[in-house]
Amino acid sequence: MKYRFSFDHYPKICILLAGAALLAGCGTVAPDHSQNRSAQFANFPGLEAPAGDATTVPKPAEGATVVPPPAGSSGVAPSVGAAKGQASVDMISGDSLLVVSFQDLPQPVTPFEQKVHDDGTITLLLNQTFVATNKSCRELEREIRQLYVPKLFKQMTVTVAISGNTRFFYVEGEVKVPARQPWLGRMTLRQAITSCGDFTDFANKKKVSLTHEGGARQIINMKKVIAGEAPDPDVLPGDKIHVYRKWW
């Protein structure tokens, strides 16, 4: 029996063909883009190909410059500890000459100027010994203060400086502790006098001489400075301060 095509069967034939094409597509393996994706991300250090849809490719921020790591580098920044071995300008060695100043004590103390002993130590107030070598000045300051406060003193300010890196000013006359003092930064005349224990009872506060290293000299009335009626001049490295004695 011969089969005769009829246009009445056309819709059924279309449905059958579409179903066959759909079944054939389910067996098709999607192309693997992983290699292409890995190649794209190889150009951007620190980025990995995202899991999931192969079409989702992150891009660097607009205008950003991507710099590849140097040859042999892991691309990881060195840890903070890696910098600890670097020498510091205020690192104390076995041949350092130190200037140690104490302030905010009940009685003023003349600064200690001491060379580090052969065993790497220094000896300070009340015969206390500290290991100084291979430490920075700031580290030694903290250790000194921790030993004295609050065990021996209620409060104390400690300053450690290496003499070769230290500049000085000089205070003489009617102050409680006339001495050469380390100049560690901007300082006024009033602060300089306070660092030497302040005026004695015999000081003529109206007559304080400040002589700069170049020879320029001025007489300051510290009573007016303290009262805020006159400016408090700066003290510079090498300056000499003389507090005159009063004569009733």
TORKOL-4160 file (C-alpha; in steps of 0.2 Angstrom, whole numbers, padded with zeros to 4 digits, m for minus):
248
<pt num="1" X="0000" Y="0000" Z="0000"/>
<pt num="2" X="0007" Y="0016" Z="m0005"/>
<pt num="3" X="0008" Y="0030" Z="0007"/>
<pt num="4" X="0001" Y="0047" Z="0000"/>
<pt num="5" X="0007" Y="0063" Z="0008"/>
<pt num="6" X="m0006" Y="0075" Z="0013"/>
<pt num="7" X="m0005" Y="0092" Z="0019"/>
<pt num="8" X="m0016" Y="0087" Z="0034"/>
<pt num="9" X="m0001" Y="0078" Z="0041"/>
<pt num="10" X="0011" Y="0093" Z="0040"/>
<pt num="11" X="0009" Y="0099" Z="0058"/>
<pt num="12" X="0013" Y="0082" Z="0065"/>
<pt num="13" X="0029" Y="0080" Z="0054"/>
<pt num="14" X="0035" Y="0097" Z="0060"/>
<pt num="15" X="0033" Y="0092" Z="0079"/>
<pt num="16" X="0042" Y="0075" Z="0076"/>
<pt num="17" X="0057" Y="0084" Z="0068"/>
<pt num="18" X="0058" Y="0097" Z="0082"/>
<pt num="19" X="0058" Y="0083" Z="0095"/>
<pt num="20" X="0072" Y="0074" Z="0086"/>
<pt num="21" X="0083" Y="0089" Z="0085"/>
<pt num="22" X="0080" Y="0093" Z="0104"/>
<pt num="23" X="0085" Y="0075" Z="0109"/>
<pt num="24" X="0101" Y="0077" Z="0098"/>
<pt num="25" X="0106" Y="0093" Z="0106"/>
<pt num="26" X="0105" Y="0085" Z="0124"/>
<pt num="27" X="0119" Y="0074" Z="0119"/>
<pt num="28" X="0131" Y="0088" Z="0113"/>
<pt num="29" X="0146" Y="0092" Z="0125"/>
<pt num="30" X="0148" Y="0111" Z="0128"/>
<pt num="31" X="0165" Y="0117" Z="0122"/>
<pt num="32" X="0178" Y="0119" Z="0136"/>
<pt num="33" X="0183" Y="0137" Z="0139"/>
<pt num="34" X="0193" Y="0133" Z="0154"/>
<pt num="35" X="0210" Y="0134" Z="0145"/>
<pt num="36" X="0205" Y="0150" Z="0137"/>
<pt num="37" X="0199" Y="0157" Z="0153"/>
<pt num="38" X="0216" Y="0152" Z="0162"/>
<pt num="39" X="0226" Y="0160" Z="0148"/>
<pt num="40" X="0216" Y="0177" Z="0150"/>
<pt num="41" X="0219" Y="0177" Z="0169"/>
<pt num="42" X="0237" Y="0173" Z="0167"/>
<pt num="43" X="0240" Y="0191" Z="0162"/>
<pt num="44" X="0233" Y="0197" Z="0179"/>
<pt num="45" X="0244" Y="0192" Z="0194"/>
<pt num="46" X="0234" Y="0188" Z="0209"/>
<pt num="47" X="0217" Y="0184" Z="0200"/>
<pt num="48" X="0210" Y="0167" Z="0197"/>
<pt num="49" X="0197" Y="0161" Z="0184"/>
<pt num="50" X="0180" Y="0162" Z="0193"/>
<pt num="51" X="0170" Y="0146" Z="0195"/>
<pt num="52" X="0154" Y="0144" Z="0185"/>
<pt num="53" X="0149" Y="0153" Z="0169"/>
<pt num="54" X="0164" Y="0154" Z="0157"/>
<pt num="55" X="0158" Y="0170" Z="0151"/>
<pt num="56" X="0160" Y="0179" Z="0167"/>
<pt num="57" X="0177" Y="0187" Z="0166"/>
<pt num="58" X="0182" Y="0200" Z="0179"/>
<pt num="59" X="0192" Y="0214" Z="0172"/>
<pt num="60" X="0204" Y="0226" Z="0181"/>
<pt num="61" X="0198" Y="0243" Z="0186"/>
<pt num="62" X="0197" Y="0256" Z="0172"/>
<pt num="63" X="0213" Y="0265" Z="0170"/>
<pt num="64" X="0223" Y="0253" Z="0182"/>
<pt num="65" X="0240" Y="0247" Z="0177"/>
<pt num="66" X="0243" Y="0229" Z="0180"/>
<pt num="67" X="0262" Y="0226" Z="0183"/>
<pt num="68" X="0268" Y="0207" Z="0183"/>
<pt num="69" X="0279" Y="0202" Z="0198"/>
<pt num="70" X="0297" Y="0201" Z="0195"/>
<pt num="71" X="0305" Y="0185" Z="0189"/>
<pt num="72" X="0308" Y="0173" Z="0203"/>
<pt num="73" X="0296" Y="0183" Z="0214"/>
<pt num="74" X="0281" Y="0174" Z="0223"/>
<pt num="75" X="0271" Y="0190" Z="0220"/>
<pt num="76" X="0268" Y="0191" Z="0239"/>
<pt num="77" X="0273" Y="0207" Z="0249"/>
<pt num="78" X="0286" Y="0204" Z="0262"/>
<pt num="79" X="0280" Y="0203" Z="0280"/>
<pt num="80" X="0283" Y="0217" Z="0292"/>
<pt num="81" X="0296" Y="0207" Z="0301"/>
<pt num="82" X="0307" Y="0207" Z="0286"/>
<pt num="83" X="0312" Y="0225" Z="0289"/>
<pt num="84" X="0317" Y="0222" Z="0307"/>
<pt num="85" X="0334" Y="0218" Z="0302"/>
<pt num="86" X="0338" Y="0235" Z="0294"/>
<pt num="87" X="0350" Y="0246" Z="0304"/>
<pt num="88" X="0342" Y="0261" Z="0312"/>
<pt num="89" X="0351" Y="0278" Z="0314"/>
<pt num="90" X="0348" Y="0278" Z="0333"/>
<pt num="91" X="0353" Y="0259" Z="0335"/>
<pt num="92" X="0365" Y="0258" Z="0350"/>
<pt num="93" X="0381" Y="0249" Z="0347"/>
<pt num="94" X="0396" Y="0244" Z="0359"/>
<pt num="95" X="0405" Y="0260" Z="0356"/>
<pt num="96" X="0391" Y="0272" Z="0358"/>
<pt num="97" X="0392" Y="0287" Z="0369"/>
<pt num="98" X="0375" Y="0290" Z="0377"/>
<pt num="99" X="0366" Y="0305" Z="0384"/>
<pt num="100" X="0352" Y="0300" Z="0396"/>
<pt num="101" X="0341" Y="0314" Z="0403"/>
<pt num="102" X="0329" Y="0312" Z="0417"/>
<pt num="103" X="0315" Y="0324" Z="0420"/>
<pt num="104" X="0299" Y="0326" Z="0430"/>
<pt num="105" X="0307" Y="0319" Z="0446"/>
<pt num="106" X="0306" Y="0326" Z="0464"/>
<pt num="107" X="0324" Y="0332" Z="0463"/>
<pt num="108" X="0332" Y="0338" Z="0447"/>
<pt num="109" X="0346" Y="0326" Z="0440"/>
<pt num="110" X="0361" Y="0330" Z="0429"/>
<pt num="111" X="0360" Y="0321" Z="0413"/>
<pt num="112" X="0371" Y="0305" Z="0412"/>
<pt num="113" X="0384" Y="0305" Z="0398"/>
<pt num="114" X="0391" Y="0287" Z="0398"/>
<pt num="115" X="0400" Y="0276" Z="0386"/>
<pt num="116" X="0392" Y="0259" Z="0384"/>
<pt num="117" X="0402" Y="0246" Z="0394"/>
<pt num="118" X="0412" Y="0232" Z="0387"/>
<pt num="119" X="0398" Y="0220" Z="0391"/>
<pt num="120" X="0385" Y="0231" Z="0382"/>
<pt num="121" X="0377" Y="0239" Z="0398"/>
<pt num="122" X="0375" Y="0256" Z="0406"/>
<pt num="123" X="0373" Y="0261" Z="0424"/>
<pt num="124" X="0361" Y="0274" Z="0429"/>
<pt num="125" X="0351" Y="0281" Z="0444"/>
<pt num="126" X="0352" Y="0271" Z="0460"/>
<pt num="127" X="0365" Y="0260" Z="0452"/>
<pt num="128" X="0353" Y="0252" Z="0440"/>
<pt num="129" X="0360" Y="0243" Z="0425"/>
<pt num="130" X="0353" Y="0241" Z="0408"/>
<pt num="131" X="0358" Y="0232" Z="0392"/>
<pt num="132" X="0360" Y="0245" Z="0379"/>
<pt num="133" X="0367" Y="0237" Z="0364"/>
<pt num="134" X="0357" Y="0232" Z="0349"/>
<pt num="135" X="0342" Y="0242" Z="0354"/>
<pt num="136" X="0336" Y="0259" Z="0348"/>
<pt num="137" X="0336" Y="0274" Z="0359"/>
<pt num="138" X="0317" Y="0273" Z="0360"/>
<pt num="139" X="0317" Y="0255" Z="0366"/>
<pt num="140" X="0330" Y="0259" Z="0379"/>
<pt num="141" X="0320" Y="0274" Z="0385"/>
<pt num="142" X="0304" Y="0262" Z="0388"/>
<pt num="143" X="0315" Y="0249" Z="0397"/>
<pt num="144" X="0322" Y="0262" Z="0409"/>
<pt num="145" X="0306" Y="0270" Z="0413"/>
<pt num="146" X="0297" Y="0253" Z="0416"/>
<pt num="147" X="0310" Y="0249" Z="0429"/>
<pt num="148" X="0309" Y="0265" Z="0438"/>
<pt num="149" X="0290" Y="0269" Z="0437"/>
<pt num="150" X="0281" Y="0266" Z="0448"/>
<pt num="151" X="0292" Y="0255" Z="0458"/>
<pt num="152" X="0305" Y="0268" Z="0463"/>
<pt num="153" X="0297" Y="0285" Z="0456"/>
<pt num="154" X="0279" Y="0290" Z="0453"/>
<pt num="155" X="0283" Y="0298" Z="0437"/>
<pt num="156" X="0298" Y="0301" Z="0426"/>
<pt num="157" X="0302" Y="0306" Z="0408"/>
<pt num="158" X="0317" Y="0298" Z="0400"/>
<pt num="159" X="0327" Y="0304" Z="0385"/>
<pt num="160" X="0341" Y="0293" Z="0377"/>
<pt num="161" X="0352" Y="0300" Z="0363"/>
<pt num="162" X="0368" Y="0295" Z="0355"/>
<pt num="163" X="0381" Y="0309" Z="0358"/>
<pt num="164" X="0387" Y="0309" Z="0341"/>
<pt num="165" X="0370" Y="0313" Z="0335"/>
<pt num="166" X="0366" Y="0325" Z="0349"/>
<pt num="167" X="0367" Y="0344" Z="0350"/>
<pt num="168" X="0368" Y="0353" Z="0366"/>
<pt num="169" X="0364" Y="0370" Z="0375"/>
<pt num="170" X="0371" Y="0376" Z="0391"/>
<pt num="171" X="0363" Y="0383" Z="0406"/>
<pt num="172" X="0373" Y="0391" Z="0420"/>
<pt num="173" X="0370" Y="0403" Z="0435"/>
<pt num="174" X="0355" Y="0403" Z="0447"/>
<pt num="175" X="0346" Y="0387" Z="0441"/>
<pt num="176" X="0345" Y="0372" Z="0452"/>
<pt num="177" X="0356" Y="0360" Z="0441"/>
<pt num="178" X="0367" Y="0370" Z="0430"/>
<pt num="179" X="0372" Y="0359" Z="0416"/>
<pt num="180" X="0375" Y="0355" Z="0398"/>
<pt num="181" X="0358" Y="0349" Z="0391"/>
<pt num="182" X="0354" Y="0339" Z="0375"/>
<pt num="183" X="0344" Y="0349" Z="0362"/>
<pt num="184" X="0331" Y="0337" Z="0355"/>
<pt num="185" X="0320" Y="0348" Z="0346"/>
<pt num="186" X="0311" Y="0365" Z="0346"/>
<pt num="187" X="0313" Y="0372" Z="0364"/>
<pt num="188" X="0309" Y="0389" Z="0372"/>
<pt num="189" X="0320" Y="0398" Z="0385"/>
<pt num="190" X="0307" Y="0394" Z="0399"/>
<pt num="191" X="0307" Y="0375" Z="0394"/>
<pt num="192" X="0326" Y="0376" Z="0394"/>
<pt num="193" X="0327" Y="0383" Z="0412"/>
<pt num="194" X="0314" Y="0371" Z="0418"/>
<pt num="195" X="0325" Y="0356" Z="0411"/>
<pt num="196" X="0338" Y="0362" Z="0424"/>
<pt num="197" X="0327" Y="0361" Z="0439"/>
<pt num="198" X="0320" Y="0379" Z="0437"/>
<pt num="199" X="0326" Y="0395" Z="0446"/>
<pt num="200" X="0335" Y="0395" Z="0463"/>
<pt num="201" X="0328" Y="0407" Z="0476"/>
<pt num="202" X="0342" Y="0419" Z="0472"/>
<pt num="203" X="0338" Y="0420" Z="0453"/>
<pt num="204" X="0335" Y="0437" Z="0446"/>
<pt num="205" X="0321" Y="0432" Z="0434"/>
<pt num="206" X="0321" Y="0450" Z="0426"/>
<pt num="207" X="0339" Y="0447" Z="0420"/>
<pt num="208" X="0342" Y="0431" Z="0410"/>
<pt num="209" X="0355" Y="0431" Z="0396"/>
<pt num="210" X="0353" Y="0421" Z="0380"/>
<pt num="211" X="0368" Y="0420" Z="0369"/>
<pt num="212" X="0367" Y="0412" Z="0352"/>
<pt num="213" X="0381" Y="0402" Z="0345"/>
<pt num="214" X="0385" Y="0416" Z="0332"/>
<pt num="215" X="0388" Y="0428" Z="0346"/>
<pt num="216" X="0371" Y="0438" Z="0346"/>
<pt num="217" X="0366" Y="0441" Z="0364"/>
<pt num="218" X="0349" Y="0447" Z="0372"/>
<pt num="219" X="0343" Y="0450" Z="0390"/>
<pt num="220" X="0326" Y="0443" Z="0393"/>
<pt num="221" X="0314" Y="0448" Z="0408"/>
<pt num="222" X="0308" Y="0431" Z="0412"/>
<pt num="223" X="0295" Y="0438" Z="0424"/>
<pt num="224" X="0286" Y="0446" Z="0409"/>
<pt num="225" X="0288" Y="0430" Z="0399"/>
<pt num="226" X="0280" Y="0419" Z="0413"/>
<pt num="227" X="0266" Y="0432" Z="0414"/>
<pt num="228" X="0263" Y="0431" Z="0395"/>
<pt num="229" X="0268" Y="0449" Z="0393"/>
<pt num="230" X="0283" Y="0445" Z="0382"/>
<pt num="231" X="0287" Y="0432" Z="0369"/>
<pt num="232" X="0297" Y="0416" Z="0375"/>
<pt num="233" X="0312" Y="0415" Z="0363"/>
<pt num="234" X="0318" Y="0399" Z="0356"/>
<pt num="235" X="0334" Y="0391" Z="0362"/>
<pt num="236" X="0345" Y="0384" Z="0348"/>
<pt num="237" X="0359" Y="0371" Z="0348"/>
<pt num="238" X="0375" Y="0378" Z="0355"/>
<pt num="239" X="0366" Y="0392" Z="0364"/>
<pt num="240" X="0372" Y="0398" Z="0382"/>
<pt num="241" X="0359" Y="0403" Z="0395"/>
<pt num="242" X="0365" Y="0413" Z="0410"/>
<pt num="243" X="0353" Y="0417" Z="0425"/>
<pt num="244" X="0360" Y="0431" Z="0435"/>
<pt num="245" X="0359" Y="0432" Z="0454"/>
<pt num="246" X="0348" Y="0446" Z="0461"/>
<pt num="247" X="0355" Y="0458" Z="0474"/>
<pt num="248" X="0342" Y="0465" Z="0486"/>
